[in-house]
Amino acid sequence: MTPEREAEIYTVVLRVIQDDGYEALTLDKLAAHTRCSKATLYRRWNGKPDLVVSAIRHEIPDKIHTIDTGSLLGDLHALTTLENDDTVYRRSALLRSIAVAARDNPPLLQAVHRNLIAPPTEALRRMVQHAVDRGEVDQNCPALAFVPTMLFGAVILHDLFHDHAPTPETLTSYITAVVLPALRQPPARQKPQERAR
């Protein structure tokens, strides 16, 4: 299957999900719309969950791993310029749509975690680890484990609260007011009796 043919199929997949939701997409319907046999679809994507996740990654590729400005402040601010408002809005809408379906669909949940959540999460963890290695963040800072949740949550849920995608300016303000202060928190001090044990 050529990349152009794959792109055509991905377009149909995303259109159905955006218009009618994940459950409305069936391989029978997709085969009819794309004039591609179900056997070919199964051979290429091993089922509906992998196909849907592949379509989202094709439409909105992960670029976080490309960031390396040499400072935590620069890296986090660079995140805000990776995508335009429309791309952010489409990403958050698609992820919310399949997140609902994934709650009761273990194969879809596994595909989402493996291909949509794990790669950018690992990239963010490497970004913060570089900051730890440079001495910008204490390695025992309690907020380290929550950086992916803070950043993904700000993007995915923003338009639910405000009816529009977050702008680069909004994300920059969020990073400055919430994320960086959290990462500058000193490690929690142990109580005297805890140190004595």
C-alpha positions as CSV (number, residue, x, y, z in Angstrom):
1,M,0.0,0.0,0.0
2,T,1.4,3.4,-1.0
3,P,1.7,6.3,1.4
4,E,-0.8,8.2,-0.7
5,R,-3.3,5.3,-0.4
6,E,-2.8,5.1,3.4
7,A,-3.4,8.9,3.6
8,E,-6.7,8.5,1.8
9,I,-7.8,5.8,4.2
10,Y,-6.7,7.9,7.2
11,T,-8.8,10.8,5.9
12,V,-11.9,8.7,5.8
13,V,-11.2,7.2,9.3
14,L,-10.8,10.6,10.9
15,R,-13.9,12.1,9.2
16,V,-16.1,9.3,10.5
17,I,-14.7,9.6,14.0
18,Q,-15.1,13.4,14.0
19,D,-18.6,13.3,12.6
20,D,-20.1,10.2,14.3
21,G,-17.6,8.9,16.9
22,Y,-15.4,5.9,17.3
23,E,-18.1,3.3,17.6
24,A,-19.6,4.4,14.2
25,L,-16.5,3.4,12.4
26,T,-16.5,-0.2,11.2
27,L,-14.1,-2.0,8.9
28,D,-17.0,-3.0,6.7
29,K,-18.0,0.7,6.3
30,L,-14.4,1.7,5.8
31,A,-13.8,-1.0,3.2
32,A,-16.9,0.2,1.3
33,H,-15.9,3.9,1.4
34,T,-12.3,3.4,0.4
35,R,-12.8,0.4,-2.0
36,C,-10.3,-1.6,0.0
37,S,-10.9,-5.1,1.2
38,K,-11.2,-5.9,4.9
39,A,-8.5,-8.5,4.5
40,T,-6.1,-5.7,3.3
41,L,-7.1,-3.5,6.2
42,Y,-6.4,-6.2,8.7
43,R,-3.1,-7.1,7.2
44,R,-1.9,-3.5,7.2
45,W,-3.3,-2.4,10.6
46,N,-4.2,-5.5,12.6
47,G,-7.6,-4.2,13.5
48,K,-9.6,-1.0,14.1
49,P,-7.7,0.3,17.2
50,D,-4.3,0.3,15.5
51,L,-5.9,1.8,12.4
52,V,-7.5,4.7,14.3
53,V,-4.4,5.4,16.3
54,S,-2.2,5.4,13.1
55,A,-4.6,7.8,11.5
56,I,-4.3,10.2,14.4
57,R,-0.6,10.0,14.4
58,H,-0.5,10.6,10.6
59,E,-2.8,13.6,10.9
60,I,-1.1,15.1,14.0
61,P,2.5,13.8,14.3
62,D,4.4,14.0,17.5
63,K,7.1,16.7,17.4
64,I,8.1,17.0,21.0
65,H,11.2,14.9,20.6
66,T,12.7,17.5,18.2
67,I,13.0,20.2,21.0
68,D,16.4,20.8,22.6
69,T,17.1,24.5,23.2
70,G,19.6,24.0,26.0
71,S,17.3,25.2,28.9
72,L,14.1,24.1,30.5
73,L,12.5,27.5,30.0
74,G,13.4,27.4,26.3
75,D,12.3,23.8,25.8
76,L,8.9,24.4,27.5
77,H,8.3,27.6,25.6
78,A,9.2,25.9,22.4
79,L,6.3,23.5,23.0
80,T,3.9,26.3,22.5
81,T,5.0,27.0,18.9
82,L,5.0,23.4,17.6
83,E,1.4,23.5,16.4
84,N,-1.1,26.2,15.3
85,D,-4.4,26.7,17.1
86,D,-6.3,24.5,14.6
87,T,-3.9,21.6,15.0
88,V,-4.2,21.8,18.8
89,Y,-8.0,21.9,18.6
90,R,-8.1,18.9,16.3
91,R,-5.7,16.9,18.5
92,S,-7.6,17.6,21.7
93,A,-11.0,16.8,20.1
94,L,-9.7,13.5,18.6
95,L,-8.1,12.4,21.8
96,R,-11.2,13.2,23.8
97,S,-13.3,11.3,21.4
98,I,-11.3,8.1,21.5
99,A,-10.6,8.4,25.2
100,V,-14.3,7.9,25.9
101,A,-14.4,4.8,23.7
102,A,-11.1,3.5,25.2
103,R,-12.6,3.3,28.7
104,D,-14.6,0.2,27.7
105,N,-12.2,-1.1,24.9
106,P,-9.0,-2.6,26.3
107,P,-7.4,-3.0,22.8
108,L,-8.0,0.6,21.9
109,L,-6.8,1.8,25.3
110,Q,-3.6,-0.2,24.8
111,A,-3.1,1.2,21.3
112,V,-3.7,4.8,22.6
113,H,-1.2,4.4,25.4
114,R,1.4,2.7,23.3
115,N,1.3,5.0,20.3
116,L,-0.3,8.3,21.3
117,I,0.6,8.8,25.0
118,A,3.8,6.9,25.6
119,P,6.0,8.6,22.9
120,P,5.4,12.2,23.9
121,T,5.4,11.3,27.6
122,E,8.8,9.8,27.2
123,A,10.0,12.9,25.2
124,L,8.8,15.2,28.0
125,R,10.5,13.0,30.7
126,R,13.8,13.2,28.7
127,M,13.4,17.0,28.4
128,V,13.0,17.4,32.2
129,Q,15.8,14.9,32.9
130,H,18.1,17.1,30.8
131,A,17.1,20.0,33.1
132,V,17.9,17.8,36.1
133,D,21.3,17.0,34.6
134,R,22.0,20.7,34.0
135,G,21.1,21.5,37.6
136,E,17.9,23.5,36.7
137,V,15.6,21.1,38.6
138,D,16.2,19.1,41.8
139,Q,16.1,15.4,41.0
140,N,13.9,14.8,44.0
141,C,11.4,17.5,43.1
142,P,7.9,16.0,43.7
143,A,6.4,17.6,40.6
144,L,8.7,15.8,38.1
145,A,6.4,12.9,37.7
146,F,3.4,15.1,36.9
147,V,4.9,17.2,34.0
148,P,3.2,15.1,31.2
149,T,-0.2,15.3,33.1
150,M,0.1,19.0,33.6
151,L,1.0,19.8,30.0
152,F,-1.4,17.3,28.3
153,G,-4.2,18.3,30.5
154,A,-3.8,21.9,29.7
155,V,-4.0,21.2,26.0
156,I,-6.7,18.5,25.9
157,L,-9.1,20.1,28.4
158,H,-8.7,23.8,27.6
159,D,-11.4,24.0,24.9
160,L,-13.9,22.2,27.2
161,F,-13.6,25.1,29.6
162,H,-13.1,28.0,27.2
163,D,-14.7,26.8,23.9
164,H,-11.5,27.3,21.9
165,A,-8.0,25.8,21.6
166,P,-5.3,27.3,23.9
167,T,-3.2,29.9,22.1
168,P,0.6,29.9,22.3
169,E,0.3,32.9,24.6
170,T,-2.1,31.0,26.9
171,L,0.2,28.0,27.1
172,T,3.2,30.2,27.7
173,S,1.3,31.9,30.6
174,Y,0.4,28.4,32.0
175,I,3.9,27.2,31.8
176,T,5.2,30.3,33.5
177,A,2.5,30.4,36.2
178,V,2.0,26.7,36.9
179,V,4.6,24.3,35.5
180,L,7.9,26.1,36.2
181,P,6.9,27.1,39.8
182,A,6.0,23.4,40.4
183,L,9.3,22.2,39.1
184,R,11.2,24.7,41.3
185,Q,9.6,23.4,44.5
186,P,12.2,21.9,46.9
187,P,11.9,18.3,47.8
188,A,9.7,17.6,50.8
189,R,11.7,17.6,54.0
190,Q,11.6,14.4,56.1
191,K,10.3,14.6,59.6
192,P,13.0,13.9,62.3
193,Q,11.5,10.5,63.2
194,E,11.5,9.5,59.5
195,R,15.2,10.4,59.1
196,A,16.0,8.4,62.3
197,R,14.5,5.1,61.0
